[in-house]
Amino acid sequence: MRVTIRYFSHLRSTLGCESESVEVADGAIVRDVVDNVAARHAAVANVRSSLRYAVGTSFVDAAHELSDLDELALLTPVSGG
């Protein structure tokens, strides 16, 4: 099945893209996708412990099971003032 990963904030600027599509196994969970992305992108691995995840318009945890054509947003903490 295919999942689109959306990047925001400094991940978007560091990776140089706002999204990418990946093939994942049926029954894949968010953690599986993040493992794959972190292995390919050091920027994701470096902030992994502080990421929040959303599928569609709902926040989900790392054990959330994904469906074909889901959009998974990787959200980093917001800072500034």
Backbone as ProteinMPNN parsed JSONL, in Angstrom:
{"seq_chain_A": "MRVTIRYFSHLRSTLGCESESVEVADGAIVRDVVDNVAARHAAVANVRSSLRYAVGTSFVDAAHELSDLDELALLTPVSGG", "coords_chain_A": {"N_chain_A": [[0.849, -1.167, 0.0], [0.33, 2.339, -0.386], [1.618, 5.245, 1.164], [1.539, 8.687, 1.904], [3.941, 10.865, 3.094], [4.05, 13.77, 4.934], [5.954, 16.652, 5.441], [6.834, 19.198, 7.761], [7.726, 22.538, 8.907], [11.049, 22.834, 10.115], [11.881, 20.344, 9.174], [10.856, 20.187, 6.605], [12.302, 22.238, 5.308], [14.943, 21.358, 5.717], [14.998, 18.805, 4.502], [14.262, 19.504, 1.98], [11.879, 19.046, 0.686], [8.3, 18.863, 0.621], [6.75, 16.64, 0.837], [6.632, 13.033, 0.484], [6.056, 9.927, -1.162], [5.647, 6.605, -0.066], [6.021, 3.056, -0.312], [4.468, 0.688, 1.709], [4.069, -2.192, 3.828], [1.019, -4.089, 3.993], [-0.959, -3.536, 6.853], [0.909, -1.995, 8.135], [2.208, 0.165, 10.669], [2.362, 3.489, 12.109], [4.881, 3.723, 13.39], [6.469, 1.925, 11.894], [6.729, 3.249, 9.432], [7.993, 5.615, 10.245], [10.388, 4.539, 11.225], [11.517, 3.674, 8.809], [11.773, 6.13, 7.409], [13.454, 7.578, 9.15], [15.77, 6.061, 8.962], [16.627, 6.731, 6.456], [16.817, 9.502, 6.442], [18.701, 11.615, 8.239], [17.906, 13.958, 9.509], [15.294, 13.483, 10.337], [15.698, 11.331, 12.064], [17.121, 12.643, 14.067], [15.219, 14.229, 15.392], [13.288, 12.555, 16.14], [12.313, 11.654, 18.696], [10.777, 13.758, 19.562], [8.709, 14.073, 17.802], [5.335, 14.531, 16.668], [2.432, 12.896, 15.415], [0.115, 12.881, 12.709], [-2.736, 11.682, 11.052], [-4.581, 12.308, 8.311], [-6.833, 14.533, 9.64], [-6.459, 14.027, 12.288], [-4.693, 13.578, 15.341], [-2.441, 10.94, 16.023], [-1.018, 7.981, 17.568], [2.179, 6.226, 17.665], [1.544, 3.579, 17.264], [-0.601, 3.455, 15.6], [-2.501, 1.982, 13.047], [-1.973, 2.098, 9.608], [-3.681, 2.972, 6.542], [-4.201, 2.241, 3.037], [-3.234, 4.866, 0.928], [-3.228, 6.784, 2.928], [-2.367, 9.935, 4.478], [0.371, 10.832, 6.23], [1.404, 13.008, 8.61], [4.381, 14.412, 9.783], [5.139, 16.056, 12.557], [6.949, 18.603, 14.066], [7.97, 20.081, 17.216], [6.809, 23.398, 17.896], [8.529, 26.445, 18.073], [9.617, 29.602, 19.336], [8.836, 33.103, 19.67]], "CA_chain_A": [[0.0, 0.0, 0.0], [1.088, 3.58, -0.527], [1.36, 6.277, 2.166], [2.234, 9.945, 1.66], [4.484, 11.475, 4.304], [4.117, 15.223, 4.813], [6.933, 17.268, 6.339], [6.539, 20.583, 8.118], [8.702, 23.296, 9.675], [12.446, 22.68, 9.701], [12.068, 19.115, 8.394], [10.577, 20.524, 5.204], [13.417, 22.997, 4.741], [16.155, 20.536, 5.751], [14.893, 17.731, 3.508], [14.066, 20.097, 0.666], [10.627, 18.616, 0.068], [7.173, 18.927, 1.555], [6.141, 15.317, 0.996], [7.115, 11.923, -0.335], [5.206, 8.741, -1.089], [6.407, 5.378, 0.171], [5.295, 1.786, -0.284], [4.572, 0.004, 2.999], [3.35, -3.467, 3.877], [-0.321, -4.08, 4.582], [-0.903, -3.633, 8.308], [1.98, -1.154, 8.677], [1.825, 1.182, 11.646], [3.136, 4.729, 12.005], [6.263, 3.447, 13.801], [7.166, 1.288, 10.772], [7.038, 4.282, 8.447], [8.984, 6.516, 10.838], [11.654, 3.789, 11.214], [12.015, 3.718, 7.437], [12.165, 7.502, 7.078], [14.601, 7.936, 9.991], [16.939, 5.36, 8.433], [17.043, 7.406, 5.217], [16.993, 10.943, 6.65], [19.241, 11.911, 9.57], [17.131, 15.051, 10.114], [14.146, 12.867, 11.01], [16.238, 10.55, 13.185], [17.559, 13.567, 15.119], [14.079, 14.814, 16.122], [12.288, 11.494, 16.269], [11.707, 11.551, 20.034], [9.859, 14.876, 19.806], [7.703, 14.15, 16.739], [3.913, 14.175, 16.81], [1.953, 12.322, 14.16], [-1.293, 13.067, 12.372], [-3.232, 11.032, 9.839], [-5.741, 13.139, 7.984], [-6.944, 15.676, 10.554], [-6.444, 13.524, 13.665], [-3.434, 13.143, 15.928], [-2.392, 9.499, 16.282], [0.234, 7.558, 18.192], [3.059, 5.435, 16.803], [0.964, 2.249, 17.036], [-1.769, 3.597, 14.721], [-2.403, 1.225, 11.801], [-2.201, 2.927, 8.432], [-4.471, 2.435, 5.43], [-3.742, 2.648, 1.719], [-3.423, 6.265, 0.534], [-3.205, 7.708, 4.07], [-1.356, 10.982, 4.551], [0.961, 10.866, 7.56], [2.149, 14.243, 8.858], [5.389, 14.391, 10.836], [5.083, 17.408, 13.112], [7.952, 18.919, 15.077], [7.506, 21.118, 18.148], [6.889, 24.784, 17.443], [9.234, 27.296, 19.027], [9.678, 31.005, 18.951], [8.169, 33.934, 20.655]], "C_chain_A": [[0.889, 1.223, 0.0], [0.624, 4.586, 0.521], [2.15, 7.517, 1.77], [2.667, 10.521, 2.999], [4.606, 12.967, 4.044], [5.06, 15.765, 5.878], [6.576, 18.729, 6.564], [7.742, 21.202, 8.818], [10.119, 23.007, 9.178], [12.703, 21.363, 8.97], [11.86, 19.396, 6.913], [11.771, 21.247, 4.588], [14.704, 22.173, 4.705], [16.132, 19.459, 4.672], [14.704, 18.261, 2.09], [12.831, 19.607, -0.064], [9.513, 18.696, 1.103], [6.501, 17.581, 1.754], [6.885, 14.29, 0.156], [6.157, 10.761, -0.15], [6.087, 7.517, -0.936], [5.472, 4.182, 0.103], [5.533, 1.146, 1.071], [3.746, -1.277, 2.938], [1.946, -3.265, 4.425], [-0.181, -4.275, 6.084], [0.193, -2.798, 8.942], [1.406, -0.145, 9.665], [2.739, 2.392, 11.478], [4.605, 4.466, 12.331], [7.07, 2.815, 12.666], [7.615, 2.327, 9.749], [8.113, 5.214, 8.989], [10.348, 5.826, 10.913], [12.31, 3.881, 9.841], [12.541, 5.105, 7.08], [13.407, 7.908, 7.868], [15.882, 7.26, 9.504], [17.492, 6.051, 7.189], [17.374, 8.871, 5.405], [17.448, 11.217, 8.078], [18.442, 13.009, 10.265], [15.919, 14.511, 10.86], [14.624, 12.073, 12.222], [16.596, 11.457, 14.36], [16.416, 14.134, 15.943], [12.999, 13.785, 16.429], [11.579, 11.474, 17.62], [10.714, 12.673, 20.318], [8.768, 15.008, 18.742], [6.303, 13.848, 17.257], [3.465, 13.719, 15.434], [0.481, 12.652, 13.968], [-1.575, 12.298, 11.091], [-4.536, 11.73, 9.514], [-5.748, 14.342, 8.907], [-6.897, 15.255, 12.015], [-5.031, 13.177, 14.116], [-3.532, 11.659, 16.246], [-1.084, 9.179, 16.996], [0.995, 6.632, 17.242], [2.51, 4.051, 16.491], [-0.259, 2.282, 16.12], [-1.539, 2.828, 13.415], [-2.806, 2.106, 10.625], [-3.026, 2.185, 7.389], [-3.879, 2.93, 4.121], [-4.168, 4.083, 1.444], [-3.543, 7.231, 1.713], [-2.139, 8.767, 3.862], [-0.912, 11.071, 5.999], [1.791, 12.129, 7.691], [3.122, 14.022, 10.0], [5.549, 15.821, 11.326], [6.135, 17.57, 14.198], [7.406, 19.986, 16.013], [7.706, 22.511, 17.555], [7.627, 25.578, 18.505], [9.252, 28.716, 18.499], [8.957, 31.852, 19.967], [7.923, 35.318, 20.19]], "O_chain_A": [[2.068, 1.146, 0.347], [-0.572, 4.769, 0.748], [3.301, 7.412, 1.348], [1.863, 10.649, 3.923], [5.198, 13.382, 3.048], [4.984, 15.395, 7.05], [6.078, 19.406, 5.665], [8.652, 20.502, 9.261], [10.361, 22.943, 7.972], [13.667, 21.275, 8.209], [12.605, 18.898, 6.069], [12.203, 20.916, 3.484], [15.476, 22.283, 3.752], [17.139, 19.23, 4.002], [14.956, 17.552, 1.117], [12.734, 19.731, -1.284], [9.757, 18.607, 2.306], [5.766, 17.39, 2.723], [7.652, 14.624, -0.746], [5.522, 10.629, 0.896], [7.129, 7.395, -1.58], [4.287, 4.283, 0.419], [6.672, 1.069, 1.532], [2.849, -1.422, 2.107], [1.715, -2.365, 5.233], [0.624, -5.09, 6.536], [0.4, -2.87, 10.153], [0.281, 0.331, 9.516], [3.758, 2.325, 10.791], [5.486, 4.943, 11.616], [8.244, 3.142, 12.496], [8.745, 2.284, 9.262], [9.046, 5.567, 8.268], [11.37, 6.473, 10.684], [13.509, 4.135, 9.73], [13.626, 5.237, 6.515], [14.318, 8.519, 7.311], [16.965, 7.832, 9.623], [18.686, 5.965, 6.905], [18.131, 9.437, 4.616], [16.671, 11.068, 9.021], [18.314, 12.992, 11.489], [15.558, 15.038, 11.913], [14.015, 12.141, 13.289], [16.397, 11.084, 15.516], [16.627, 14.492, 17.102], [11.924, 14.127, 16.921], [10.363, 11.294, 17.675], [9.891, 12.55, 21.226], [7.985, 15.957, 18.778], [6.113, 13.027, 18.154], [4.042, 14.105, 14.417], [-0.295, 12.698, 14.922], [-0.759, 12.269, 10.17], [-5.47, 11.75, 10.316], [-4.774, 15.094, 8.954], [-7.255, 16.039, 12.894], [-4.266, 12.561, 13.373], [-4.577, 11.176, 16.684], [-0.163, 9.994, 17.028], [0.514, 6.301, 16.159], [2.966, 3.41, 15.544], [-0.885, 1.248, 15.888], [-0.512, 3.0, 12.759], [-3.842, 2.769, 10.65], [-3.067, 0.956, 7.355], [-3.145, 3.918, 4.096], [-5.311, 4.466, 1.694], [-3.923, 8.385, 1.519], [-1.143, 8.545, 3.173], [-1.715, 11.352, 6.889], [2.772, 12.308, 6.97], [2.749, 13.511, 11.056], [6.034, 16.688, 10.599], [6.203, 16.774, 15.134], [6.484, 20.717, 15.652], [8.654, 22.757, 16.81], [7.381, 25.406, 19.699], [8.932, 28.969, 17.338], [8.52, 31.359, 21.007], [7.364, 36.127, 20.93]]}, "name": "protein", "num_of_chains": 1, "seq": "MRVTIRYFSHLRSTLGCESESVEVADGAIVRDVVDNVAARHAAVANVRSSLRYAVGTSFVDAAHELSDLDELALLTPVSGG"}
